[in-house]
Amino acid sequence: MFKKSSIIYLFSVLIILFLVFQSCNDNGKKTNGDSKGNADLIIKDDKGEKVNLKLRPKVGDTLRYKMIANTLSDEKSPATKDQDLHTEQLMTYYYTQEVAEISEAGVITYKMKYDSIRIESKVSAKDSTISEVYNSNVEDSVHALPDFIQYNALIGEYFKLRVSDLGEVYDAYELENIHEKIFKALGDTLTPQEKAAIKESMGADAIKSIIQNQYQKFPEHEVYKDSSWTFTSETSLLIFPIKNLLSYKLLDIKEEEGNYILTIDAALGIEFISKEQKEKGLTIKLTNSNTGGKGTVSFNLSRGCIVKKETSTNIDLDMKLSAQGQSANSLQKLTTSLTVELL
């Protein structure tokens, strides 16, 4: 049966751990005859040079991406029988976006489809290792497994996004063909309730929240060179409520082949709102943590898209589990790296 929880693995293992990213068409440095496009977004005054950070693509632009997300995790807990469990996952996506429409308010409508997905997974414990490779272009025994039905359904099917000029994803829609492919793969024997659950797990809110991580969110105010801006959001890590602290700094503004290229430094901090939670009679207390992330963003202001983005995150948690007078320790470590390249 289709697993509702598997939607979170469509683009990354933990959404909150990746700093947002996006890319642009061709090599991001070409102009189609429009030298120094969006030059009005750069302003010079007596304090220096500042930028109005906005997405300003052109209708008809085609955006092609390659994204590689690598995740390494280690766990030692009662769930692993106090044995070291190591997992690796390397996910490679090729996907395409087309700028279909831009409203007077600057809201961009994209047509988007996934061209191919490859997932390499490995789990190691003691002296045994299990490996698995999924490739959307190869119809082998792995391709047919239920865990990969949602990936197969995504390939080649266009859906639409509405994104603000500040990089906020407003909506994801026209997902009906993806849903129908999932229903068909499951034999069209689903009850209305099961179909509704699939639509929810693969619906607009789920897709939108994941795709948001592919866009660089910008502030409403203008940004001077060497100045910073921040975003905060609340979510959860495992069962602990946390606050994500994203900070950015505009390091450089330069001109390359008629395009204004900005270099942005990014950092991720995580603040635990609560370090003790209870769930089904089990008390889980965070005794030690080491978390954070960093990244570098190269943004093409002239074409309104990111040229390259590289990010990494680290989550290292020590926890104590208590129930009915007994206790145990749990150690979990997660390291991620993400690279987006223009094709």
The 8 nearest C-alpha neighbors of each residue, nearest first, counted from 0:
[[1, 2, 145, 185, 146, 3, 193, 189],
 [0, 2, 145, 3, 146, 197, 148, 185],
 [3, 1, 4, 5, 0, 146, 6, 197],
 [2, 4, 200, 5, 6, 1, 197, 196],
 [3, 5, 2, 6, 7, 200, 8, 1],
 [6, 4, 7, 2, 3, 8, 9, 146],
 [7, 5, 8, 4, 9, 200, 3, 201],
 [6, 8, 5, 9, 4, 12, 11, 10],
 [9, 7, 12, 11, 6, 10, 5, 13],
 [10, 8, 6, 7, 11, 150, 5, 12],
 [9, 11, 8, 209, 12, 7, 90, 68],
 [12, 10, 8, 13, 14, 9, 68, 7],
 [11, 13, 8, 14, 7, 10, 70, 9],
 [14, 12, 15, 11, 16, 7, 17, 8],
 [15, 13, 16, 11, 17, 12, 209, 212],
 [14, 16, 13, 17, 243, 18, 234, 236],
 [15, 17, 14, 13, 312, 18, 292, 335],
 [18, 16, 15, 14, 19, 212, 310, 312],
 [19, 17, 20, 310, 16, 212, 294, 267],
 [18, 20, 212, 213, 215, 214, 17, 211],
 [21, 19, 213, 214, 215, 212, 308, 18],
 [20, 22, 213, 214, 305, 215, 304, 23],
 [21, 23, 305, 306, 304, 341, 64, 307],
 [24, 22, 62, 304, 27, 305, 306, 341],
 [23, 25, 62, 63, 61, 27, 26, 341],
 [24, 26, 27, 342, 341, 23, 62, 29],
 [27, 25, 28, 341, 24, 342, 29, 23],
 [26, 28, 306, 25, 23, 29, 24, 299],
 [29, 27, 26, 258, 30, 256, 255, 299],
 [30, 28, 27, 31, 26, 256, 25, 258],
 [29, 31, 32, 33, 34, 28, 257, 258],
 [32, 30, 33, 29, 34, 36, 302, 28],
 [33, 31, 30, 34, 29, 257, 36, 35],
 [34, 32, 31, 30, 36, 35, 257, 301],
 [35, 33, 257, 36, 32, 30, 258, 31],
 [34, 36, 257, 258, 38, 301, 33, 37],
 [35, 37, 301, 38, 34, 33, 302, 258],
 [36, 38, 301, 39, 40, 35, 300, 302],
 [37, 39, 40, 36, 35, 41, 301, 259],
 [40, 38, 37, 41, 42, 36, 51, 50],
 [39, 41, 51, 38, 50, 37, 42, 52],
 [42, 40, 50, 39, 38, 49, 51, 43],
 [43, 41, 49, 48, 50, 40, 44, 39],
 [44, 42, 48, 47, 49, 41, 45, 46],
 [43, 45, 46, 47, 48, 42, 49, 223],
 [44, 46, 47, 43, 48, 42, 49, 223],
 [47, 45, 44, 48, 43, 223, 49, 224],
 [46, 48, 44, 45, 43, 49, 223, 224],
 [49, 47, 43, 223, 42, 224, 44, 50],
 [50, 48, 223, 222, 42, 41, 224, 43],
 [51, 49, 41, 222, 221, 40, 52, 42],
 [50, 52, 221, 40, 53, 41, 222, 220],
 [53, 51, 50, 217, 221, 54, 40, 165],
 [54, 52, 164, 165, 55, 51, 303, 217],
 [53, 55, 303, 164, 56, 165, 304, 166],
 [54, 56, 303, 53, 302, 164, 57, 37],
 [57, 55, 303, 302, 54, 58, 60, 304],
 [58, 56, 60, 59, 55, 98, 302, 101],
 [57, 59, 98, 60, 99, 100, 101, 56],
 [58, 60, 98, 57, 99, 61, 97, 100],
 [59, 61, 98, 57, 58, 97, 62, 56],
 [62, 60, 97, 24, 96, 59, 98, 63],
 [61, 63, 24, 96, 23, 95, 97, 60],
 [64, 62, 95, 24, 342, 94, 96, 61],
 [65, 63, 94, 341, 93, 342, 340, 66],
 [64, 66, 93, 340, 92, 339, 341, 67],
 [65, 67, 339, 92, 91, 338, 64, 340],
 [66, 68, 91, 338, 337, 90, 69, 339],
 [69, 67, 337, 90, 89, 336, 66, 91],
 [68, 70, 89, 336, 335, 88, 337, 90],
 [71, 69, 335, 88, 87, 334, 89, 68],
 [70, 72, 87, 334, 333, 86, 335, 88],
 [73, 71, 333, 86, 332, 85, 334, 87],
 [74, 72, 85, 332, 84, 331, 86, 333],
 [73, 75, 331, 84, 330, 83, 76, 332],
 [74, 76, 83, 330, 81, 82, 329, 79],
 [75, 77, 329, 81, 78, 79, 330, 328],
 [78, 76, 80, 81, 79, 329, 327, 75],
 [77, 79, 76, 80, 81, 75, 329, 74],
 [78, 80, 81, 77, 76, 82, 75, 84],
 [81, 79, 77, 82, 78, 76, 75, 83],
 [82, 80, 76, 75, 77, 79, 83, 78],
 [83, 81, 80, 79, 75, 84, 76, 124],
 [82, 84, 75, 74, 124, 85, 81, 73],
 [85, 83, 124, 74, 73, 123, 82, 75],
 [84, 86, 73, 123, 122, 72, 124, 83],
 [87, 85, 122, 72, 121, 71, 123, 73],
 [88, 86, 71, 121, 120, 70, 72, 122],
 [87, 89, 120, 70, 119, 69, 90, 121],
 [88, 90, 69, 119, 118, 68, 70, 120],
 [91, 89, 118, 68, 67, 117, 88, 69],
 [90, 92, 67, 117, 66, 116, 118, 68],
 [93, 91, 116, 66, 65, 115, 94, 67],
 [92, 94, 65, 115, 114, 64, 113, 116],
 [95, 93, 113, 114, 64, 112, 63, 92],
 [94, 96, 63, 112, 62, 111, 113, 64],
 [95, 97, 111, 62, 110, 61, 109, 63],
 [96, 98, 61, 110, 109, 60, 99, 62],
 [99, 97, 109, 58, 59, 60, 100, 108],
 [98, 100, 109, 108, 58, 97, 59, 110],
 [101, 99, 108, 58, 107, 98, 102, 109],
 [102, 100, 107, 106, 105, 108, 103, 58],
 [103, 101, 105, 106, 104, 100, 107, 108],
 [102, 104, 105, 101, 106, 107, 100, 164],
 [103, 105, 102, 106, 101, 163, 164, 107],
 [104, 106, 102, 103, 164, 101, 107, 163],
 [107, 105, 163, 102, 101, 162, 104, 164],
 [108, 106, 101, 162, 161, 100, 163, 105],
 [107, 109, 161, 100, 99, 160, 98, 101],
 [110, 108, 98, 160, 97, 99, 159, 96],
 [109, 111, 159, 97, 96, 158, 157, 99],
 [112, 110, 96, 157, 158, 95, 159, 109],
 [113, 111, 157, 156, 95, 155, 94, 114],
 [112, 114, 94, 154, 115, 155, 153, 93],
 [113, 115, 94, 93, 154, 155, 112, 95],
 [116, 114, 93, 135, 113, 92, 154, 136],
 [115, 117, 92, 135, 91, 134, 93, 118],
 [116, 118, 134, 91, 133, 90, 135, 92],
 [119, 117, 90, 133, 132, 89, 120, 91],
 [118, 120, 132, 89, 88, 131, 133, 90],
 [121, 119, 88, 131, 87, 130, 132, 118],
 [120, 122, 130, 87, 86, 129, 131, 88],
 [121, 123, 86, 129, 128, 85, 130, 87],
 [122, 124, 128, 85, 127, 84, 86, 129],
 [125, 123, 84, 127, 126, 83, 85, 128],
 [124, 126, 127, 123, 83, 82, 84, 128],
 [127, 125, 124, 128, 123, 129, 83, 84],
 [126, 128, 124, 125, 123, 129, 122, 130],
 [129, 127, 123, 122, 124, 130, 121, 126],
 [128, 130, 122, 121, 123, 127, 131, 120],
 [131, 129, 121, 120, 122, 128, 132, 119],
 [130, 132, 120, 119, 121, 133, 129, 141],
 [133, 131, 119, 118, 120, 134, 130, 141],
 [132, 134, 118, 117, 141, 142, 119, 135],
 [135, 133, 117, 136, 137, 116, 132, 118],
 [134, 136, 116, 137, 115, 151, 117, 133],
 [137, 135, 134, 138, 115, 116, 117, 142],
 [138, 136, 134, 135, 139, 142, 133, 141],
 [139, 137, 142, 136, 140, 143, 135, 141],
 [138, 140, 142, 141, 137, 143, 134, 133],
 [139, 141, 143, 142, 144, 138, 133, 137],
 [142, 140, 144, 143, 139, 133, 132, 131],
 [143, 141, 139, 138, 140, 144, 133, 147],
 [142, 144, 141, 140, 145, 139, 147, 138],
 [143, 145, 141, 146, 142, 147, 140, 148],
 [146, 144, 148, 147, 1, 143, 0, 185],
 [147, 145, 144, 148, 1, 2, 5, 149],
 [148, 146, 150, 145, 149, 144, 151, 142],
 [147, 149, 151, 145, 150, 146, 152, 181],
 [148, 150, 152, 151, 147, 181, 153, 146],
 [151, 149, 153, 147, 152, 148, 154, 9],
 [152, 150, 148, 149, 153, 154, 135, 147],
 [151, 153, 149, 177, 150, 180, 154, 181],
 [154, 152, 150, 151, 156, 177, 113, 155],
 [153, 155, 113, 151, 114, 156, 152, 115],
 [154, 156, 112, 114, 113, 153, 157, 115],
 [157, 155, 112, 154, 153, 158, 177, 176],
 [158, 156, 112, 111, 110, 155, 159, 173],
 [157, 159, 173, 111, 174, 110, 172, 112],
 [158, 160, 110, 172, 109, 171, 111, 173],
 [161, 159, 171, 109, 108, 170, 162, 110],
 [160, 162, 108, 170, 169, 107, 168, 109],
 [163, 161, 168, 107, 167, 169, 106, 166],
 [164, 162, 106, 167, 165, 166, 107, 105],
 [163, 165, 54, 53, 166, 105, 106, 162],
 [166, 164, 217, 163, 53, 216, 167, 54],
 [165, 167, 216, 163, 164, 214, 215, 162],
 [168, 166, 163, 162, 165, 216, 169, 211],
 [169, 167, 162, 211, 170, 161, 166, 163],
 [170, 168, 161, 162, 167, 163, 171, 160],
 [169, 171, 161, 160, 168, 207, 172, 203],
 [172, 170, 160, 203, 207, 159, 206, 161],
 [171, 173, 159, 174, 203, 158, 170, 160],
 [174, 172, 158, 175, 159, 171, 176, 157],
 [175, 173, 172, 177, 176, 158, 178, 202],
 [174, 176, 178, 177, 173, 179, 172, 158],
 [177, 175, 179, 178, 174, 180, 156, 173],
 [178, 176, 180, 152, 175, 174, 179, 153],
 [177, 179, 175, 181, 176, 180, 182, 174],
 [178, 180, 182, 176, 181, 177, 183, 175],
 [181, 179, 183, 177, 152, 178, 182, 184],
 [180, 182, 184, 178, 179, 183, 152, 185],
 [181, 183, 179, 185, 187, 180, 184, 178],
 [182, 184, 187, 180, 186, 185, 181, 179],
 [185, 183, 181, 186, 182, 180, 148, 187],
 [186, 184, 182, 183, 187, 181, 188, 0],
 [185, 187, 183, 188, 184, 182, 189, 181],
 [186, 188, 183, 182, 189, 185, 184, 181],
 [189, 187, 186, 190, 185, 182, 183, 193],
 [190, 188, 187, 193, 194, 191, 182, 185],
 [189, 191, 193, 192, 194, 188, 195, 187],
 [192, 190, 194, 193, 195, 189, 196, 188],
 [191, 193, 195, 190, 194, 196, 189, 197],
 [194, 192, 196, 190, 195, 191, 189, 197],
 [195, 193, 191, 197, 196, 192, 189, 198],
 [194, 196, 192, 198, 193, 197, 191, 199],
 [197, 195, 193, 199, 194, 198, 200, 192],
 [198, 196, 200, 194, 199, 195, 201, 193],
 [199, 197, 202, 195, 201, 196, 200, 194],
 [198, 200, 202, 196, 197, 201, 195, 205],
 [199, 201, 197, 3, 202, 198, 196, 6],
 [202, 200, 198, 199, 197, 205, 206, 6],
 [203, 201, 199, 198, 205, 200, 204, 206],
 [202, 204, 171, 206, 205, 207, 172, 170],
 [203, 205, 207, 206, 202, 208, 171, 170],
 [206, 204, 208, 207, 202, 203, 201, 200],
 [207, 205, 203, 209, 208, 204, 202, 210],
 [208, 206, 204, 210, 209, 205, 171, 203],
 [207, 209, 211, 205, 206, 210, 204, 212],
 [208, 210, 206, 211, 207, 212, 205, 14],
 [209, 211, 207, 212, 213, 208, 206, 214],
 [212, 210, 208, 213, 209, 214, 168, 207],
 [213, 211, 19, 210, 214, 209, 20, 18],
 [212, 214, 20, 21, 19, 210, 211, 215],
 [215, 213, 20, 21, 19, 212, 166, 211],
 [214, 216, 19, 20, 166, 217, 21, 213],
 [215, 217, 166, 165, 214, 167, 218, 19],
 [216, 218, 165, 52, 215, 166, 219, 53],
 [219, 217, 220, 216, 165, 228, 52, 221],
 [218, 220, 217, 221, 165, 52, 51, 53],
 [221, 219, 218, 222, 51, 52, 217, 50],
 [220, 222, 51, 50, 49, 223, 52, 219],
 [223, 221, 49, 50, 220, 226, 51, 224],
 [224, 222, 49, 226, 48, 225, 50, 221],
 [223, 225, 249, 226, 49, 250, 48, 251],
 [226, 224, 250, 249, 223, 248, 227, 251],
 [227, 225, 223, 224, 248, 249, 222, 228],
 [228, 226, 248, 247, 249, 225, 229, 246],
 [227, 229, 247, 246, 248, 226, 218, 230],
 [230, 228, 246, 245, 247, 231, 227, 244],
 [229, 231, 245, 244, 246, 232, 228, 243],
 [232, 230, 244, 243, 245, 242, 229, 233],
 [231, 233, 243, 242, 234, 230, 244, 241],
 [234, 232, 242, 241, 243, 231, 235, 240],
 [233, 235, 241, 240, 242, 232, 236, 243],
 [236, 234, 240, 241, 239, 238, 237, 233],
 [235, 237, 239, 238, 240, 241, 234, 15],
 [236, 238, 239, 235, 240, 13, 241, 234],
 [239, 237, 236, 235, 240, 276, 278, 283],
 [238, 240, 236, 235, 237, 241, 273, 274],
 [241, 239, 235, 272, 234, 273, 271, 236],
 [242, 240, 271, 272, 235, 270, 234, 233],
 [241, 243, 233, 270, 232, 269, 271, 244],
 [244, 242, 269, 232, 231, 268, 233, 245],
 [245, 243, 268, 231, 267, 269, 230, 242],
 [246, 244, 267, 230, 229, 266, 231, 243],
 [245, 247, 229, 266, 265, 228, 230, 244],
 [248, 246, 265, 227, 228, 264, 229, 266],
 [247, 249, 227, 264, 263, 226, 250, 225],
 [250, 248, 263, 225, 224, 226, 251, 262],
 [249, 251, 225, 262, 263, 248, 224, 264],
 [250, 252, 262, 261, 249, 224, 253, 263],
 [253, 251, 261, 260, 262, 259, 254, 224],
 [254, 252, 260, 259, 251, 261, 255, 258],
 [253, 255, 259, 258, 260, 257, 256, 252],
 [254, 256, 258, 257, 259, 253, 260, 28],
 [257, 255, 258, 28, 254, 29, 30, 34],
 [256, 258, 34, 35, 255, 254, 259, 30],
 [259, 257, 35, 255, 301, 254, 256, 260],
 [258, 260, 254, 300, 301, 253, 299, 255],
 [261, 259, 299, 253, 298, 252, 254, 300],
 [262, 260, 252, 298, 251, 297, 299, 263],
 [261, 263, 297, 251, 250, 296, 249, 298],
 [264, 262, 249, 296, 250, 248, 295, 297],
 [263, 265, 295, 248, 247, 294, 296, 249],
 [266, 264, 247, 294, 293, 246, 295, 263],
 [265, 267, 293, 246, 292, 245, 294, 247],
 [268, 266, 292, 245, 291, 244, 293, 246],
 [267, 269, 244, 291, 243, 245, 292, 270],
 [268, 270, 243, 242, 244, 291, 290, 271],
 [269, 271, 242, 241, 272, 243, 268, 244],
 [272, 270, 241, 273, 240, 274, 242, 269],
 [271, 273, 241, 240, 270, 242, 274, 239],
 [274, 272, 271, 275, 240, 239, 241, 276],
 [275, 273, 285, 284, 271, 239, 276, 272],
 [274, 276, 284, 283, 273, 285, 277, 282],
 [277, 275, 283, 282, 284, 278, 239, 274],
 [278, 276, 282, 281, 283, 280, 279, 275],
 [277, 279, 281, 280, 282, 276, 283, 238],
 [280, 278, 281, 277, 282, 322, 276, 283],
 [279, 281, 278, 322, 277, 282, 323, 321],
 [280, 282, 322, 278, 279, 277, 321, 283],
 [283, 281, 277, 321, 320, 276, 322, 284],
 [284, 282, 320, 276, 275, 319, 277, 281],
 [285, 283, 275, 319, 318, 274, 286, 282],
 [284, 286, 318, 274, 287, 317, 275, 319],
 [287, 285, 318, 317, 284, 319, 288, 274],
 [286, 288, 317, 285, 316, 318, 289, 315],
 [289, 287, 316, 315, 317, 290, 286, 285],
 [288, 290, 315, 314, 316, 291, 287, 313],
 [291, 289, 314, 313, 315, 288, 269, 268],
 [292, 290, 268, 267, 313, 312, 269, 314],
 [291, 293, 312, 267, 311, 266, 313, 268],
 [294, 292, 266, 265, 311, 310, 267, 312],
 [293, 295, 310, 265, 309, 264, 266, 311],
 [294, 296, 264, 309, 308, 265, 263, 310],
 [295, 297, 308, 263, 262, 307, 298, 264],
 [296, 298, 262, 307, 306, 261, 305, 263],
 [299, 297, 305, 261, 306, 260, 304, 300],
 [300, 298, 260, 304, 301, 305, 302, 303],
 [299, 301, 303, 259, 302, 298, 260, 304],
 [302, 300, 36, 37, 258, 299, 259, 303],
 [303, 301, 56, 300, 299, 304, 55, 36],
 [304, 302, 54, 55, 300, 56, 301, 299],
 [305, 303, 23, 299, 22, 302, 298, 54],
 [304, 306, 298, 22, 21, 299, 307, 297],
 [307, 305, 297, 298, 22, 27, 299, 23],
 [308, 306, 297, 340, 305, 339, 296, 22],
 [307, 309, 296, 339, 295, 338, 20, 297],
 [308, 310, 338, 294, 295, 337, 339, 296],
 [311, 309, 294, 337, 293, 336, 18, 295],
 [310, 312, 336, 335, 292, 293, 337, 294],
 [313, 311, 292, 335, 291, 334, 16, 336],
 [312, 314, 334, 290, 291, 333, 292, 315],
 [315, 313, 290, 333, 332, 289, 334, 316],
 [314, 316, 332, 289, 288, 331, 290, 333],
 [317, 315, 288, 331, 330, 287, 332, 318],
 [316, 318, 330, 287, 286, 329, 285, 288],
 [319, 317, 285, 329, 286, 284, 328, 330],
 [318, 320, 328, 284, 283, 327, 329, 285],
 [319, 321, 283, 327, 326, 282, 328, 318],
 [322, 320, 326, 282, 325, 281, 283, 319],
 [321, 323, 281, 325, 324, 282, 280, 326],
 [324, 322, 325, 321, 280, 281, 326, 282],
 [325, 323, 322, 326, 321, 320, 281, 327],
 [324, 326, 322, 323, 321, 327, 320, 281],
 [327, 325, 321, 320, 322, 319, 324, 328],
 [328, 326, 320, 319, 321, 329, 325, 77],
 [327, 329, 319, 318, 320, 76, 330, 326],
 [328, 330, 76, 318, 75, 317, 319, 331],
 [331, 329, 317, 75, 74, 316, 76, 318],
 [330, 332, 74, 316, 73, 315, 329, 317],
 [331, 333, 315, 73, 72, 314, 316, 74],
 [332, 334, 72, 314, 71, 313, 315, 73],
 [335, 333, 313, 71, 312, 70, 314, 72],
 [336, 334, 70, 312, 311, 69, 71, 313],
 [337, 335, 311, 69, 310, 68, 312, 70],
 [336, 338, 68, 310, 67, 309, 311, 69],
 [337, 339, 309, 67, 66, 308, 340, 310],
 [338, 340, 66, 308, 65, 307, 67, 309],
 [341, 339, 65, 307, 64, 66, 342, 338],
 [340, 342, 64, 26, 22, 65, 23, 306],
 [341, 25, 63, 64, 26, 340, 65, 24]]
